C-alpha cells in the first residue's frame, strides 16, 4: 500500500484530488491536501483534531461516464464431461432427496400432493405466447441456416463429431474417431450440413404426457420430432399435424402415484402430413444446394442478423419454458424426453448400459442438452491460413450457429466476445516458442 502524508492547509479554497488515488472517498472539516510519497510535514501548519478522512472500498465510477464491462475479457468453455461417468445432477442431490422424503411423508399420511400448473396437467396462460414465439423463431432459425450453409463453407470430420466453419478445415490433431492412430489425430474433412451446425435433439411426441409410459415394444408407434417443438406443443401451441390433449380438470397425485388423471384417451388418428409442414419443423430434409444463386452481401448480412436473433430467441424462450415444464434427459447419453417422467424404451448404449438393461437414467435436463451450442473454433480470417495445432491455446470458440452468422456478416454480440478471445493477439509459430 502506498504511503500517504496528510498536510493541512487552512486557507485552501477547495479540496484537490490527486489522479491515481485508488477508490478513496473522504471528507474533511478543514481543507485537506493529499500527497503521495514520503514528505516532511511543514512546521508552520496547525493541526486540528476535527480533521478526519474515510476510506471506502466501493468502486469509483468511470470519469468518462461509460458503464463498466458486464462480461469479462476471456472465459473458459464448460468442461467436456467424461463418457465413463454419469452426468452431474442440475439440482443438488440432497434437495432431490428432501423433496422425495416430503412427498413420501404426505403419502403415508394420505394427503394429496399439492400441484400447480403445469405439474397438474393444466397450461400456464402466461407461457403460451412464449411458446408461439419460440416456435416461430425455430422455424426462422432452420430457414436461415438452410440458406447460410450454401454461402459459408461448413466442414465436418468423417470419423468424429468435430465441425469447422471456414474455407478450409483446421490442422488440429485431436481426432478421436476410429483409426485416428493411423492418421496421427488428423481430421478428414467432408462438406457439412445444417445438422452439423444445429445438432438435432429429437423427442417422442405424446398426445397425453400424463398418460401411459412408452414401452420398448411401442417405440415405433410414436413420432420423433425436435424436442423444442414438443416442448412448445405441451406449452400450448396447437399444431394440426401433432395434436395434444388439453385438460380442463387437474390431475391428482398421492406421492408418485396418480389417483385421478381423467381417464386414458385414445390418440386420434393423424391425417396425412404435408411435406412442407415437416420441413418447417425439422432439419433432416435440408440439403446443400450444389449451385446456389448469387446473393448480395447486404442481403446475406441481414439474413445472418435475423438468424442470430432467432437463435437467441430460441435459447431464451426455451429456458423460460423449462423453468415450468418438465424436461428429462438421460444421465449417460443424449436422449431427451419432454414430459413429467421419461419413457421406458431400452435404447441407451452408453456407459454400463448392460447393468441397466439399456434403460435410460432420467434426470432433469439442462438448456444445453435440449438446444446444444456445439462449440467450434472461431476463425478471425476465414480466407487466411488454417488454424495450426501449436497455436491452439490462442484461439477461441463460439457456438456453431453464432460462428456461421458472424462469418456471414452479423455483428458479434458482447455475450460471445469473451469466449472468442478477440483481445488476444495470435502470434506466429516461431514467436509462440519464445513465450514463457
Sine and cosine of phi, psi and omega as CSV:
sin_phi,cos_phi,sin_psi,cos_psi,sin_omega,cos_omega
0.00,0.00,0.69,-0.72,-0.04,-1.00
-0.95,0.31,0.59,-0.81,0.00,-1.00
-0.98,0.21,0.59,-0.80,-0.01,-1.00
-0.86,-0.50,0.61,-0.79,0.11,-0.99
-0.84,-0.55,0.85,-0.52,-0.03,-1.00
-0.99,-0.12,0.88,-0.48,0.01,-1.00
-0.90,-0.43,0.79,-0.62,-0.05,-1.00
-0.99,-0.11,0.80,-0.60,0.05,-1.00
-0.79,-0.61,0.95,-0.30,-0.14,-0.99
-0.95,0.31,-0.37,0.93,-0.11,-0.99
-0.99,-0.14,0.12,0.99,0.01,-1.00
-0.96,0.28,0.72,-0.69,-0.07,-1.00
-0.95,0.32,-0.47,0.88,-0.09,-1.00
-0.48,-0.88,0.19,-0.98,-0.02,-1.00
-1.00,0.03,0.75,-0.66,0.02,-1.00
-0.98,-0.17,0.68,-0.73,0.04,-1.00
-0.96,-0.29,0.69,-0.72,0.02,-1.00
-1.00,-0.09,0.82,-0.57,0.03,-1.00
-0.90,0.43,0.74,-0.67,-0.01,-1.00
0.93,-0.37,-0.15,0.99,0.07,-1.00
-0.92,0.38,0.77,-0.64,-0.14,-0.99
-1.00,0.00,0.98,-0.18,0.15,-0.99
0.79,0.61,0.76,0.65,0.04,-1.00
-0.97,-0.24,0.87,-0.50,0.13,-0.99
-0.89,-0.45,0.83,-0.56,-0.15,-0.99
-0.61,-0.79,0.33,-0.94,0.02,-1.00
-0.64,-0.77,0.46,-0.89,-0.08,-1.00
-0.47,-0.88,0.60,-0.80,0.03,-1.00
-0.96,0.28,-0.60,0.80,0.07,-1.00
-0.97,-0.23,0.01,-1.00,0.05,-1.00
-0.97,0.25,0.75,-0.66,-0.05,-1.00
-0.81,-0.59,0.67,-0.74,0.02,-1.00
-0.83,-0.56,0.82,-0.57,-0.01,-1.00
-0.99,-0.13,0.74,-0.67,0.07,-1.00
-0.77,-0.64,0.73,-0.69,0.01,-1.00
-1.00,0.00,0.53,-0.85,-0.02,-1.00
0.97,-0.23,-0.04,-1.00,0.00,-1.00
-0.98,-0.18,0.92,-0.39,-0.01,-1.00
-0.74,-0.67,0.61,-0.79,0.07,-1.00
-0.94,0.33,0.57,-0.82,0.02,-1.00
-0.99,0.16,0.73,-0.68,-0.03,-1.00
-0.92,0.40,0.62,-0.79,-0.08,-1.00
-0.97,0.25,-0.47,0.88,-0.06,-1.00
-1.00,0.06,0.20,0.98,0.00,-1.00
-1.00,-0.06,0.76,-0.65,0.01,-1.00
-1.00,0.00,0.76,-0.65,0.01,-1.00
-1.00,0.02,0.63,-0.77,0.05,-1.00
-0.88,-0.48,0.72,-0.69,-0.03,-1.00
-0.97,0.25,-0.20,0.98,-0.01,-1.00
-0.99,0.13,-0.10,1.00,-0.05,-1.00
-0.99,0.11,0.68,-0.73,0.04,-1.00
-0.43,-0.90,0.29,-0.96,0.10,-0.99
-0.62,-0.79,0.43,-0.90,-0.07,-1.00
-0.86,-0.51,0.61,-0.79,0.03,-1.00
-0.93,-0.37,0.80,-0.60,-0.01,-1.00
-0.88,-0.47,0.60,-0.80,0.02,-1.00
-1.00,-0.07,0.11,0.99,0.00,-1.00
-0.94,0.33,0.64,-0.77,-0.01,-1.00
-0.94,0.34,0.64,-0.77,0.03,-1.00
-0.98,0.22,0.52,-0.85,0.09,-1.00
-0.96,0.27,0.47,-0.88,0.01,-1.00
-0.91,0.41,0.71,-0.71,-0.02,-1.00
-0.92,0.39,-0.38,0.92,0.01,-1.00
-0.99,0.13,-0.06,1.00,0.01,-1.00
0.99,0.10,0.13,0.99,-0.01,-1.00
-1.00,0.06,0.56,-0.83,0.04,-1.00
-0.97,0.24,0.43,-0.90,0.01,-1.00
-0.95,0.32,0.36,-0.93,-0.03,-1.00
-0.91,0.41,0.70,-0.72,0.07,-1.00
-1.00,0.04,-0.36,0.93,-0.04,-1.00
-0.85,-0.52,0.57,-0.82,0.03,-1.00
-0.95,0.31,0.12,-0.99,-0.01,-1.00
-0.93,0.36,-0.73,0.68,-0.04,-1.00
-0.66,-0.75,0.62,-0.79,0.05,-1.00
-0.74,-0.67,0.44,-0.90,0.07,-1.00
-1.00,-0.04,0.59,-0.81,0.01,-1.00
-0.96,0.29,0.33,-0.94,0.06,-1.00
-0.85,0.52,0.63,-0.78,-0.03,-1.00
-0.92,0.39,0.50,-0.87,0.04,-1.00
-0.98,0.20,0.85,-0.53,-0.06,-1.00
-0.96,0.28,0.64,-0.77,0.03,-1.00
-0.93,0.38,0.53,-0.85,-0.03,-1.00
-0.99,0.11,-0.21,0.98,-0.01,-1.00
-0.99,-0.12,0.34,0.94,0.05,-1.00
-0.63,-0.78,0.37,-0.93,0.05,-1.00
-0.98,0.20,0.53,-0.85,0.01,-1.00
-0.90,0.43,0.52,-0.85,0.06,-1.00
-0.93,0.36,0.49,-0.87,0.02,-1.00
-0.96,0.30,0.70,-0.71,0.08,-1.00
-0.90,0.43,-0.56,0.83,0.04,-1.00
-0.98,-0.21,0.67,-0.74,0.03,-1.00
-0.80,0.59,0.65,-0.76,-0.08,-1.00
-0.90,0.43,-0.50,0.86,0.04,-1.00
-0.91,0.40,-0.58,0.82,0.06,-1.00
-0.92,0.38,-0.60,0.80,0.05,-1.00
-0.91,0.42,-0.68,0.73,0.03,-1.00
-0.90,0.43,-0.62,0.78,0.02,-1.00
-0.90,0.43,-0.66,0.75,0.03,-1.00
-0.92,0.40,-0.60,0.80,0.03,-1.00
-0.92,0.40,-0.63,0.77,0.03,-1.00
-0.91,0.42,-0.65,0.76,0.01,-1.00
-0.90,0.43,-0.66,0.75,0.04,-1.00
-0.91,0.41,-0.64,0.77,0.01,-1.00
-0.92,0.40,-0.61,0.79,0.02,-1.00
-0.91,0.41,-0.67,0.75,0.06,-1.00
-0.91,0.41,-0.61,0.79,0.00,-1.00
-0.92,0.39,-0.62,0.78,0.03,-1.00
-0.92,0.40,-0.48,0.87,0.04,-1.00
-1.00,0.07,-0.08,1.00,0.01,-1.00
0.97,0.23,0.39,0.92,-0.01,-1.00
-0.99,-0.15,0.70,-0.71,0.01,-1.00
-0.93,0.37,0.52,-0.85,0.00,-1.00
-0.97,0.23,0.82,-0.57,0.01,-1.00
-0.94,0.33,0.83,-0.56,-0.05,-1.00
-0.83,-0.56,0.61,-0.79,0.07,-1.00
-0.86,-0.51,0.40,-0.92,0.04,-1.00
-0.87,0.50,0.65,-0.76,0.05,1.00
-1.00,-0.10,0.22,0.97,-0.01,-1.00
-0.92,0.40,-0.38,0.92,0.00,-1.00
-0.99,-0.12,0.22,0.97,0.05,-1.00
1.00,-0.03,-0.12,0.99,0.02,-1.00
-1.00,-0.05,0.36,-0.93,0.00,-1.00
-0.99,0.12,0.39,-0.92,0.11,-0.99
-0.99,-0.15,0.94,-0.33,-0.10,-1.00
-0.85,0.52,-0.55,0.83,-0.04,-1.00
-0.94,0.33,-0.32,0.95,-0.03,-1.00
-0.99,-0.15,-0.06,1.00,0.03,-1.00
-0.91,0.42,-0.71,0.70,0.08,-1.00
-0.88,0.47,-0.55,0.83,0.03,-1.00
-0.91,0.42,-0.63,0.78,0.02,-1.00
-0.90,0.43,-0.67,0.74,0.05,-1.00
-0.91,0.41,-0.61,0.79,0.02,-1.00
-0.91,0.42,-0.66,0.75,0.02,-1.00
-0.92,0.40,-0.65,0.76,0.00,-1.00
-0.92,0.40,-0.66,0.75,0.05,-1.00
-0.90,0.44,-0.65,0.76,0.04,-1.00
-0.92,0.39,-0.57,0.82,0.04,-1.00
-0.90,0.44,-0.67,0.74,0.05,-1.00
-0.90,0.43,-0.68,0.73,0.02,-1.00
-0.91,0.42,-0.58,0.81,0.01,-1.00
-0.91,0.41,-0.72,0.70,0.01,-1.00
-0.90,0.43,-0.68,0.73,-0.01,-1.00
-0.91,0.42,-0.64,0.77,0.02,-1.00
-0.93,0.36,-0.67,0.74,0.02,-1.00
-0.91,0.42,-0.56,0.83,0.01,-1.00
-0.89,0.46,-0.46,0.89,0.03,-1.00
-1.00,0.01,-0.63,0.78,-0.08,-1.00
-0.93,0.38,-0.55,0.83,-0.02,-1.00
-0.92,0.38,-0.25,0.97,0.05,-1.00
-0.99,0.14,-0.30,0.95,-0.06,-1.00
-0.90,-0.43,-0.34,0.94,0.05,-1.00
-0.91,-0.42,0.88,-0.47,-0.06,-1.00
-0.90,0.44,0.72,-0.70,0.06,-1.00
-0.82,-0.57,0.77,-0.63,-0.02,-1.00
-0.84,-0.54,0.56,-0.83,0.08,-1.00
-0.75,-0.66,0.53,-0.85,0.00,-1.00
-0.97,0.26,0.61,-0.79,-0.02,-1.00
-0.95,0.32,-0.44,0.90,-0.15,-0.99
-0.93,-0.36,-0.34,0.94,-0.01,-1.00
-0.72,-0.69,-0.08,-1.00,-0.08,-1.00
-1.00,-0.06,0.25,0.97,-0.02,-1.00
-0.94,0.34,0.67,-0.74,0.01,-1.00
-0.80,-0.60,0.64,-0.77,0.02,-1.00
-0.65,-0.76,0.68,-0.73,-0.03,-1.00
-0.89,-0.46,0.98,-0.22,0.01,-1.00
-0.11,-0.99,0.02,-1.00,0.03,-1.00
-0.93,0.37,-0.52,0.85,0.05,-1.00
-0.71,-0.71,0.34,-0.94,0.03,-1.00
-0.96,0.29,0.38,-0.93,-0.02,-1.00
-0.99,0.16,0.14,-0.99,-0.06,-1.00
-0.94,-0.33,0.43,0.90,0.05,-1.00
-0.95,0.31,0.77,-0.64,-0.01,-1.00
-0.99,-0.13,0.93,0.35,-0.03,-1.00
-0.74,-0.67,0.48,0.88,0.01,-1.00
-0.95,0.30,0.75,-0.66,0.00,-1.00
-0.93,-0.37,0.24,0.97,-0.03,-1.00
-0.98,0.18,0.03,-1.00,0.01,-1.00
-0.91,0.42,0.65,-0.76,0.00,-1.00
0.97,0.23,0.31,0.95,-0.03,-1.00
-0.94,0.34,-0.40,0.92,0.04,-1.00
-0.92,0.38,-0.62,0.79,0.04,-1.00
-0.93,0.36,-0.51,0.86,0.01,-1.00
-1.00,-0.05,0.02,1.00,-0.02,-1.00
0.84,0.54,0.61,0.79,0.07,-1.00
0.98,0.18,0.06,1.00,-0.01,-1.00
-0.99,0.16,0.58,-0.82,0.01,-1.00
-0.99,0.11,0.46,-0.89,0.13,-0.99
-0.92,-0.39,0.95,-0.31,-0.19,-0.98
-1.00,0.04,0.66,-0.75,0.13,-0.99
-0.74,-0.68,0.31,-0.95,-0.04,-1.00
-0.92,0.39,0.76,-0.65,-0.05,-1.00
-1.00,-0.02,0.11,-0.99,-0.01,-1.00
-0.80,-0.60,-0.14,-0.99,0.02,-1.00
-0.91,0.41,-0.56,0.83,0.00,-1.00
-0.92,0.40,-0.35,0.94,0.10,-1.00
-0.97,0.23,-0.48,0.88,0.02,-1.00
-1.00,0.09,-0.74,0.67,-0.01,-1.00
-0.92,-0.38,0.98,-0.20,-0.07,-1.00
-0.91,0.42,0.83,-0.55,-0.02,-1.00
-0.97,0.25,0.83,-0.56,0.08,-1.00
-0.88,-0.47,0.96,-0.28,-0.07,-1.00
-0.99,-0.16,0.34,-0.94,0.01,-1.00
-0.55,-0.84,0.39,-0.92,0.05,-1.00
-0.95,0.30,0.68,-0.74,0.09,-1.00
-1.00,0.03,0.81,-0.59,-0.03,-1.00
-0.91,-0.42,0.76,-0.65,0.09,-1.00
-0.94,0.35,-0.61,0.79,0.04,-1.00
-0.77,-0.64,0.98,-0.18,-0.01,-1.00
-0.88,0.47,-0.42,0.91,-0.01,-1.00
-0.99,-0.10,0.23,0.97,0.02,-1.00
-1.00,0.05,-0.50,-0.87,-0.03,-1.00
-0.96,0.29,0.52,-0.86,0.02,-1.00
-0.96,0.28,0.42,-0.91,0.04,-1.00
-0.98,0.21,0.84,-0.54,0.06,-1.00
-1.00,0.07,0.24,-0.97,-0.04,-1.00
-0.90,0.43,-0.58,0.81,-0.01,-1.00
-0.97,0.25,-0.27,0.96,-0.04,-1.00
-0.98,-0.22,0.21,0.98,-0.12,-0.99
-0.92,0.38,-0.42,0.91,0.00,-1.00
-1.00,0.05,-0.07,1.00,0.02,-1.00
-1.00,0.05,-0.04,1.00,-0.04,-1.00
-0.86,-0.51,0.56,-0.83,0.00,-1.00
-0.99,0.16,0.49,-0.87,0.09,-1.00
-0.95,-0.31,0.87,-0.49,0.01,-1.00
-0.78,-0.63,0.26,-0.97,0.05,-1.00
-0.83,0.56,0.63,-0.78,-0.04,-1.00
-0.89,0.46,-0.54,0.84,0.02,-1.00
-0.91,0.42,-0.65,0.76,0.01,-1.00
-0.91,0.40,-0.69,0.73,0.03,-1.00
-0.89,0.46,-0.62,0.79,0.05,-1.00
-0.90,0.44,-0.65,0.76,0.03,-1.00
-0.92,0.39,-0.60,0.80,0.02,-1.00
-0.90,0.43,-0.71,0.70,0.01,-1.00
-0.94,0.35,-0.33,0.94,0.02,-1.00
-1.00,0.04,-0.03,1.00,0.09,-1.00
0.77,-0.64,-0.05,1.00,0.01,-1.00
-0.98,0.19,0.76,-0.65,0.01,-1.00
-0.98,-0.21,0.89,-0.45,0.07,-1.00
-0.87,-0.49,0.83,-0.57,0.01,-1.00
-0.87,0.49,-0.51,0.86,-0.02,-1.00
-0.95,0.32,-0.48,0.88,-0.04,-1.00
-0.75,-0.66,1.00,0.09,-0.03,-1.00
-0.94,0.33,0.33,-0.94,-0.02,-1.00
-0.56,-0.83,0.56,-0.83,-0.01,-1.00
-0.98,0.19,0.74,-0.67,0.04,-1.00
-0.92,-0.39,0.92,-0.40,-0.04,-1.00
-1.00,0.10,0.53,-0.85,0.12,-0.99
-0.94,-0.34,-0.32,0.95,0.02,-1.00
-0.89,-0.45,0.77,-0.64,-0.04,-1.00
-0.93,0.36,0.41,-0.91,0.07,-1.00
-0.99,0.15,0.31,-0.95,-0.03,-1.00
-0.81,-0.58,0.66,-0.75,-0.03,-1.00
-0.69,-0.73,0.56,-0.83,0.19,-0.98
-0.84,-0.54,0.94,-0.33,-0.11,-0.99
0.93,0.38,-0.84,-0.54,0.04,-1.00
-0.98,-0.18,0.07,1.00,-0.07,-1.00
-0.98,-0.20,0.76,-0.65,0.05,-1.00
-1.00,0.05,0.87,-0.48,-0.03,-1.00
-0.99,-0.13,-0.31,0.95,0.02,-1.00
-0.43,-0.90,0.94,-0.34,0.06,-1.00
-0.89,-0.47,0.17,0.98,0.00,-1.00
0.98,0.20,0.33,0.95,0.02,-1.00
0.99,0.13,0.32,-0.95,0.05,-1.00
-1.00,0.00,0.71,-0.70,-0.04,-1.00
-0.91,-0.41,0.71,-0.71,0.03,-1.00
-0.97,0.26,0.72,-0.70,-0.01,-1.00
-0.92,0.40,0.76,-0.66,0.00,-1.00
-0.92,0.40,0.45,-0.89,0.01,-1.00
-0.92,0.39,0.72,-0.69,-0.03,-1.00
-0.99,0.10,0.68,-0.74,0.05,-1.00
-0.98,0.21,0.23,-0.97,0.00,-1.00
-0.91,0.42,0.86,-0.51,-0.07,-1.00
-0.99,0.12,0.59,-0.81,0.04,-1.00
-0.98,0.18,0.55,-0.83,-0.02,-1.00
-0.92,0.40,-0.56,0.83,-0.01,-1.00
-0.92,0.40,-0.57,0.82,0.01,-1.00
-0.93,0.37,-0.57,0.82,0.02,-1.00
-0.94,0.33,-0.58,0.82,-0.01,-1.00
-0.92,0.40,-0.45,0.89,0.01,-1.00
-0.97,0.25,-0.34,0.94,-0.09,-1.00
-0.94,-0.33,-0.37,0.93,-0.09,-1.00
-0.83,-0.55,0.31,-0.95,-0.06,-1.00
-0.94,-0.35,-0.02,1.00,-0.09,-1.00
-0.96,0.29,-0.43,0.90,-0.02,-1.00
-1.00,0.02,0.09,1.00,-0.04,-1.00
-1.00,-0.05,0.86,-0.52,-0.01,-1.00
-0.87,-0.49,0.35,-0.94,0.03,-1.00
-0.99,0.14,0.74,-0.67,0.02,-1.00
-0.97,0.22,0.75,-0.66,-0.02,-1.00
-0.93,0.38,-0.50,0.87,-0.03,-1.00
-0.68,-0.73,0.98,0.20,-0.03,-1.00
-0.95,0.32,0.53,-0.85,0.04,-1.00
-0.94,0.35,0.50,-0.87,0.01,-1.00
-0.90,0.43,0.59,-0.81,0.00,-1.00
-0.77,-0.64,0.74,-0.67,0.03,-1.00
-0.87,0.49,0.46,-0.89,-0.03,-1.00
-0.89,0.45,-0.56,0.83,-0.01,-1.00
-0.92,0.40,-0.68,0.74,0.03,-1.00
-0.92,0.39,-0.63,0.78,0.03,-1.00
-0.91,0.42,-0.61,0.79,0.03,-1.00
-0.92,0.40,-0.68,0.73,0.02,-1.00
-0.90,0.44,-0.64,0.77,0.04,-1.00
-0.91,0.42,-0.62,0.79,0.04,-1.00
-0.91,0.40,-0.62,0.78,0.03,-1.00
-0.91,0.42,-0.67,0.74,0.02,-1.00
-0.92,0.39,-0.62,0.79,0.01,-1.00
-0.92,0.40,-0.66,0.75,0.03,-1.00
-0.91,0.41,-0.60,0.80,0.06,-1.00
-0.91,0.41,-0.63,0.78,0.06,-1.00
-0.90,0.43,-0.59,0.81,0.04,-1.00
-0.89,0.46,-0.68,0.73,0.03,-1.00
-0.92,0.40,-0.59,0.80,0.02,-1.00
-0.92,0.40,-0.66,0.75,0.02,-1.00
-0.89,0.45,-0.72,0.69,-0.01,-1.00
-0.91,0.42,-0.72,0.69,-0.02,-1.00
-0.92,0.38,-0.68,0.73,0.00,-1.00
-0.93,0.37,-0.62,0.79,0.04,-1.00
-0.90,0.44,-0.61,0.79,0.05,-1.00
-0.89,0.45,-0.61,0.79,0.04,-1.00
-0.92,0.39,-0.67,0.74,-0.01,-1.00
-0.93,0.38,-0.58,0.82,-0.04,-1.00
-0.95,0.31,-0.28,0.96,0.07,-1.00
-0.95,0.32,-0.37,0.93,-0.02,-1.00
-0.93,-0.37,-0.72,0.69,-0.08,-1.00
-1.00,-0.01,0.64,-0.77,-0.08,-1.00
-0.98,0.22,0.76,-0.65,0.10,-0.99
-0.74,-0.67,0.83,-0.56,-0.03,-1.00
-0.96,-0.28,0.53,-0.85,0.05,-1.00
-0.70,-0.72,0.52,-0.85,0.04,-1.00
-0.97,0.26,0.66,-0.75,0.00,-1.00
-0.98,0.21,-0.05,1.00,-0.04,-1.00
-0.87,-0.50,-0.53,0.85,-0.04,-1.00
-0.80,-0.60,-0.18,-0.98,-0.09,-1.00
-0.99,-0.11,0.24,0.97,0.00,-1.00
-0.94,0.34,0.67,-0.74,-0.02,-1.00
-0.77,-0.64,0.64,-0.77,0.03,-1.00
-0.72,-0.70,0.76,-0.65,0.01,-1.00
-0.99,-0.13,0.91,-0.42,-0.02,-1.00
0.38,-0.93,0.11,-0.99,-0.04,-1.00
-0.94,0.35,-0.43,0.90,0.06,-1.00
-0.55,-0.83,0.39,-0.92,-0.09,-1.00
-0.98,0.21,0.15,-0.99,0.01,-1.00
-1.00,0.05,0.14,-0.99,-0.05,-1.00
-0.95,-0.31,0.34,0.94,0.05,-1.00
-0.96,0.29,0.76,-0.66,-0.07,-1.00
-1.00,-0.02,0.98,0.20,-0.09,-1.00
-0.87,-0.50,0.04,1.00,-0.04,-1.00
-0.98,0.18,0.79,-0.62,0.03,-1.00
-0.84,-0.54,0.38,0.92,-0.04,-1.00
-1.00,0.01,-0.40,-0.92,-0.17,-0.99
-0.80,0.60,0.85,-0.53,0.06,-1.00
0.81,0.59,0.68,0.73,0.04,-1.00
-0.94,0.34,-0.35,0.94,0.03,-1.00
-0.91,0.41,-0.57,0.82,0.01,-1.00
-0.93,0.38,-0.47,0.88,-0.02,-1.00
-0.98,-0.18,0.11,0.99,-0.01,-1.00
0.85,0.52,0.55,0.83,0.03,-1.00
0.98,0.19,0.04,1.00,-0.01,-1.00
-0.98,0.19,0.49,-0.87,0.00,-1.00
-0.99,0.14,0.53,-0.85,0.11,-0.99
-0.99,-0.10,1.00,-0.03,-0.15,-0.99
-0.97,0.23,0.64,-0.77,0.11,-0.99
-0.46,-0.89,0.12,-0.99,-0.01,-1.00
-0.90,0.44,0.68,-0.73,-0.03,-1.00
-1.00,0.06,0.38,-0.92,0.09,-1.00
-0.95,-0.30,0.18,-0.98,-0.02,-1.00
-0.91,0.42,-0.62,0.78,-0.02,-1.00
-0.94,0.35,-0.31,0.95,0.07,-1.00
-0.99,0.12,-0.46,0.89,0.02,-1.00
-1.00,0.05,-0.68,0.74,0.04,-1.00
-0.82,-0.57,1.00,0.09,-0.07,-1.00
-0.91,0.41,0.69,-0.72,0.02,-1.00
-0.96,0.27,-0.48,0.87,0.03,-1.00
0.81,0.59,0.96,0.29,-0.07,-1.00
-0.93,0.37,0.69,-0.72,0.05,-1.00
-0.77,-0.64,0.27,-0.96,0.02,-1.00
-0.93,0.37,0.70,-0.72,0.05,-1.00
-1.00,0.10,0.79,-0.61,-0.01,-1.00
-0.95,-0.31,0.90,-0.44,-0.01,-1.00
-0.96,0.27,-0.60,0.80,0.01,-1.00
-0.83,-0.56,0.99,-0.10,-0.04,-1.00
-0.88,0.47,-0.48,0.88,-0.01,-1.00
-1.00,0.01,0.01,1.00,-0.02,-1.00
-1.00,0.08,-0.22,-0.98,0.01,-1.00
-0.92,0.39,0.45,-0.89,0.00,-1.00
-0.92,0.39,0.37,-0.93,0.01,-1.00
-0.92,0.40,0.71,-0.70,-0.06,-1.00
-0.97,-0.24,0.45,-0.89,-0.06,-1.00
-0.93,0.36,-0.63,0.78,0.00,-1.00
-0.89,0.45,-0.41,0.91,-0.03,-1.00
-0.98,-0.18,0.44,0.90,-0.09,-1.00
-0.89,0.46,-0.59,0.81,-0.06,-1.00
-0.96,0.29,-0.19,0.98,-0.02,-1.00
-1.00,-0.09,-0.19,0.98,-0.05,-1.00
-1.00,-0.01,0.47,-0.88,0.07,-1.00
-0.95,-0.31,0.07,-1.00,0.00,-1.00
-0.74,-0.67,0.28,-0.96,0.02,-1.00
-0.40,-0.91,0.37,-0.93,0.11,-0.99
-0.85,0.53,0.56,-0.83,-0.10,-1.00
-0.87,0.49,-0.61,0.79,0.02,-1.00
-0.91,0.42,-0.66,0.75,0.01,-1.00
-0.92,0.40,-0.69,0.73,0.00,-1.00
-0.89,0.45,-0.63,0.77,0.02,-1.00
-0.91,0.42,-0.69,0.72,0.00,-1.00
-0.93,0.36,-0.59,0.80,0.01,-1.00
-0.91,0.41,-0.68,0.73,0.03,-1.00
-0.93,0.36,-0.34,0.94,0.07,-1.00
-1.00,0.09,-0.10,1.00,0.08,-1.00
0.86,-0.51,-0.01,1.00,-0.02,-1.00
-0.96,0.28,0.45,-0.89,0.03,-1.00
-0.97,0.25,0.59,-0.81,0.00,-1.00
-0.99,0.16,0.81,-0.58,0.02,-1.00
-0.97,0.26,0.47,-0.88,0.04,-1.00
-0.89,0.45,-0.32,0.95,-0.01,-1.00
-0.93,0.36,-0.53,0.85,-0.10,-1.00
-0.97,-0.25,-0.09,1.00,0.01,-1.00
-0.90,0.43,-0.64,0.77,0.00,-1.00
-0.89,0.46,-0.64,0.77,-0.02,-1.00
-0.97,0.23,-0.31,0.95,0.07,-1.00
-0.99,0.13,-0.26,0.96,0.02,-1.00
0.83,0.56,0.80,0.59,-0.05,-1.00
-0.96,0.27,-0.32,0.95,-0.04,-1.00
-1.00,0.02,0.04,1.00,0.01,-1.00
-0.99,-0.10,0.79,-0.61,0.04,-1.00
-0.99,0.13,0.84,-0.55,-0.03,-1.00
-0.99,0.12,0.89,-0.45,-0.01,-1.00
-0.99,0.12,0.08,-1.00,0.15,-0.99
-0.98,0.21,0.22,-0.98,-0.01,-1.00
-0.89,0.46,-0.59,0.81,0.01,-1.00
-0.95,0.32,-0.59,0.81,0.02,-1.00
-0.94,0.33,-0.53,0.85,-0.01,-1.00
-0.91,0.40,-0.44,0.90,0.02,-1.00
-0.94,0.33,-0.39,0.92,-0.01,-1.00
-1.00,0.06,-0.15,0.99,-0.01,-1.00
-0.98,0.18,0.76,-0.65,-0.03,-1.00
-0.95,0.32,0.00,0.00,0.00,0.00
